[in-house]
Amino acid sequence: MPAEETFWPDDVFADLDRTGPMPLYFQVSTRLEAAIRDGVIPAGARLENEIAIGQRLGLSRPTVRRAIQDVVDKGLLVRRRGIGTQVVQGQVTRQVELTSLFEDLKGSHHEPGTLVLTQDIRPATDVVASSLGVPSGSDVVYLRRQRSTDGVAVAVLENYLPIEFAGITSDQLQTRGLYQILRARGVTIQIAKQKIGARRAKGDEAELLGIDKSGPVLTMERVAYDNSGRAIEYGHHCYRPDMYSFETTLVAK
């Protein structure tokens, strides 16, 4: 569906009860939710604006706004700057395992996309040096990428690698996962330390992820080690919370 087109199934809302006890906003929100879940309104579809919907249904803008917000709060719709209200493509649920996002997207039948934002060599900060086990100020490879799924931005990925991996190309980064690239170079990634958190978007992250300025993002920080115990990657990533979640299994001791 072209980005400029909007979608609204009039027949879904043809028999609203305007005299009964059920609030109109609730009738609209429940029907809208059912239409999305049933595929009547497809993933990625962009809805008309609140004024146009109100005119179609003969409802006030506040009523329409409240109905749509209810569905946004359930994670089925997202408000995107410059685009409007859009049906979520389907949240990516990622097992907390030693895999790359690219591999996880492929494995869950999503189509990953990559935009390489920065690829250079820079001096290691104290944090990066400590994480990779190299001297502070020594050269390391820095990668920054925007990862999308089915055409929708889902993550901003920052990675630091030892200088020996300076030969990794942009073409490789656009078509393969970082761990795939490292394995092809003979690296066996054995274990990782990982921390998951949340914060507000900063810098250009909101623009890259299509969320509100200073909106919340999920974060993941990881140091991965090869089978000799050497740190091979330090990563700090942020994710759209409406499009992404982590899943893990807990076992009682």
C-alpha positions in Angstrom: 0.0 0.0 0.0 1.5 3.4 -1.0 2.4 5.6 1.9 0.0 8.4 0.8 -3.1 6.1 0.8 -5.3 5.7 3.9 -7.5 2.9 4.9 -10.9 2.9 6.7 -13.5 0.1 6.4 -16.8 1.9 6.7 -18.8 -1.4 6.9 -17.2 -2.3 10.2 -18.7 0.7 11.8 -22.0 0.9 9.9 -24.3 -0.2 12.9 -23.0 1.8 15.8 -25.6 2.0 18.6 -26.1 5.7 19.2 -28.9 5.4 21.8 -27.8 2.5 24.0 -25.7 2.6 27.2 -22.4 1.5 25.5 -20.1 4.6 25.0 -19.5 5.4 21.4 -15.7 5.6 21.8 -15.7 2.1 23.2 -17.8 0.8 20.3 -15.4 2.3 17.9 -12.2 1.1 19.7 -13.5 -2.5 20.1 -14.5 -2.7 16.4 -11.2 -1.2 15.3 -9.3 -3.6 17.5 -11.2 -6.6 16.1 -10.7 -5.4 12.5 -7.0 -5.2 13.0 -6.7 -8.6 14.8 -8.9 -10.2 12.1 -6.8 -8.7 9.3 -9.7 -6.6 7.9 -7.3 -3.7 8.4 -3.9 -5.0 7.2 -0.6 -4.6 9.0 1.1 -1.4 7.8 -2.2 0.3 6.8 -2.4 4.0 7.6 -5.7 5.3 9.0 -7.4 8.5 8.0 -7.0 11.4 10.4 -9.3 11.9 13.3 -11.3 14.7 11.7 -11.9 12.6 8.6 -12.9 9.6 10.6 -15.2 11.7 12.8 -16.9 13.1 9.7 -17.4 9.6 8.3 -18.9 8.3 11.5 -20.7 11.4 12.6 -18.7 11.6 15.8 -16.8 14.3 17.6 -13.0 14.4 17.3 -12.5 13.8 21.0 -14.6 10.6 20.7 -12.5 9.4 17.8 -9.3 10.4 19.5 -10.1 8.4 22.6 -11.1 5.4 20.6 -7.9 5.4 18.6 -5.8 6.0 21.8 -7.3 2.9 23.4 -6.1 0.8 20.4 -2.7 2.6 20.5 -2.4 1.7 24.2 -2.9 -2.0 23.3 0.0 -1.9 20.9 -2.0 -2.4 17.7 -1.6 1.1 16.3 1.3 3.5 16.4 1.3 7.3 15.8 4.3 8.1 13.6 5.5 11.6 12.9 4.9 12.7 9.3 2.9 9.6 8.6 0.0 9.5 10.9 -1.7 6.5 12.7 -0.6 3.2 11.3 -1.3 -0.4 12.1 1.7 -2.1 13.8 3.4 -4.6 11.5 3.7 -7.1 14.3 5.9 -6.9 17.3 9.2 -8.7 17.2 9.6 -11.0 20.2 13.2 -12.0 20.7 14.5 -14.8 22.8 17.4 -13.8 25.0 19.9 -15.9 23.2 23.4 -15.5 21.7 22.2 -14.5 18.3 22.1 -11.4 16.2 18.9 -9.4 15.5 19.4 -10.0 11.8 19.3 -13.8 12.4 16.3 -13.5 14.7 14.3 -11.6 12.2 15.1 -14.0 9.4 14.3 -16.9 11.7 10.8 -15.5 12.6 10.0 -14.9 8.9 10.5 -11.1 8.9 12.4 -9.3 6.2 15.4 -7.5 7.8 16.8 -4.3 6.4 19.9 -2.5 7.3 21.0 1.1 6.8 24.7 1.7 7.7 24.9 5.0 9.4 28.5 5.1 10.5 31.5 2.8 9.8 34.9 4.0 10.9 37.9 3.5 13.1 38.1 5.6 16.3 40.0 5.6 19.7 38.5 3.4 22.3 36.9 5.2 25.3 37.5 3.9 28.7 34.2 2.0 28.7 34.9 0.5 25.2 38.5 -0.4 26.1 37.5 -2.1 29.3 34.8 -4.0 27.6 37.0 -5.2 24.7 40.1 -5.7 26.9 42.2 -3.3 24.8 44.3 -0.2 25.9 42.3 3.0 26.3 42.7 5.2 23.2 43.7 2.3 20.9 42.0 2.0 17.6 38.7 0.0 17.4 36.1 -0.5 14.7 32.9 1.4 15.2 29.6 0.5 13.5 26.2 2.2 13.8 23.3 0.8 11.9 19.5 1.2 11.6 17.8 -2.1 11.5 14.2 -2.5 10.1 11.8 -5.3 9.8 9.4 -5.4 6.9 10.3 -1.8 6.1 9.6 -0.4 9.6 12.6 0.8 11.7 12.9 -1.3 14.9 16.4 -0.7 16.3 19.5 1.5 16.2 22.6 -0.7 16.7 26.1 0.4 17.9 28.9 -2.0 17.9 32.7 -1.9 18.7 35.0 -4.5 17.4 38.8 -5.1 17.7 40.8 -3.4 15.0 41.5 -6.7 13.1 37.9 -6.5 11.8 38.4 -3.2 10.0 38.0 -5.0 6.7 34.3 -5.7 7.2 32.5 -3.9 4.3 29.2 -1.9 4.2 27.8 -4.4 1.6 28.4 -7.2 4.1 26.7 -5.3 6.9 23.7 -4.5 4.7 23.0 -8.1 3.7 24.2 -10.2 6.7 24.1 -10.2 10.4 27.2 -9.2 12.3 27.6 -12.6 13.9 27.3 -14.2 10.5 30.1 -12.0 9.3 32.3 -12.8 12.3 31.7 -16.5 12.0 32.7 -16.4 8.3 36.1 -14.9 9.6 36.7 -17.9 11.8 35.3 -16.4 15.0 33.4 -18.8 17.4 31.2 -16.7 19.7 30.9 -18.7 22.8 29.4 -16.6 25.6 28.1 -13.1 26.3 27.3 -10.8 29.2 24.1 -8.9 28.5 22.1 -6.2 30.3 18.6 -5.1 29.3 17.1 -1.7 30.3 15.1 1.3 29.1 15.6 5.0 28.8 14.5 8.0 26.8 15.6 8.4 23.2 18.5 10.7 22.7 20.3 12.4 19.8 18.8 11.3 16.4 17.4 8.0 17.8 13.7 9.2 17.8 14.0 10.3 14.2 15.6 7.0 13.2 13.0 4.9 15.0 10.0 7.0 14.0 8.9 7.8 17.6 8.2 10.9 19.5 11.2 13.0 20.6 12.5 11.8 23.9 10.1 8.8 23.7 11.0 5.6 25.6 13.3 3.0 24.1 14.4 -0.5 25.2 18.1 -0.9 25.5 20.5 -3.9 25.4 24.2 -3.8 26.2 26.3 -6.8 25.4 29.9 -8.0 25.5 30.5 -11.2 23.5 33.5 -13.5 23.9 35.0 -16.1 21.6 35.9 -19.7 22.6 39.3 -18.5 23.8 37.7 -16.1 26.3 38.6 -13.0 24.3 36.1 -10.1 24.0 35.1 -9.9 20.4 32.3 -7.4 20.4 30.8 -4.7 22.6 27.4 -3.6 21.6 24.8 -1.0 22.8 21.5 -1.1 21.0 18.1 0.6 21.4 14.7 -0.6 20.2 11.2 0.7 19.6 9.2 -0.6 22.6 6.0 -0.9 20.6 7.7 -3.1 18.0 10.1 -5.1 20.1 10.2 -7.2 23.2 12.6 -9.7 24.9 11.5 -13.1 26.1 13.3 -15.4 28.5 12.6 -18.6 30.4 13.2 -18.7 34.1 13.9 -21.9 36.0 13.7 -22.2 39.8 16.8 -23.5 41.5 
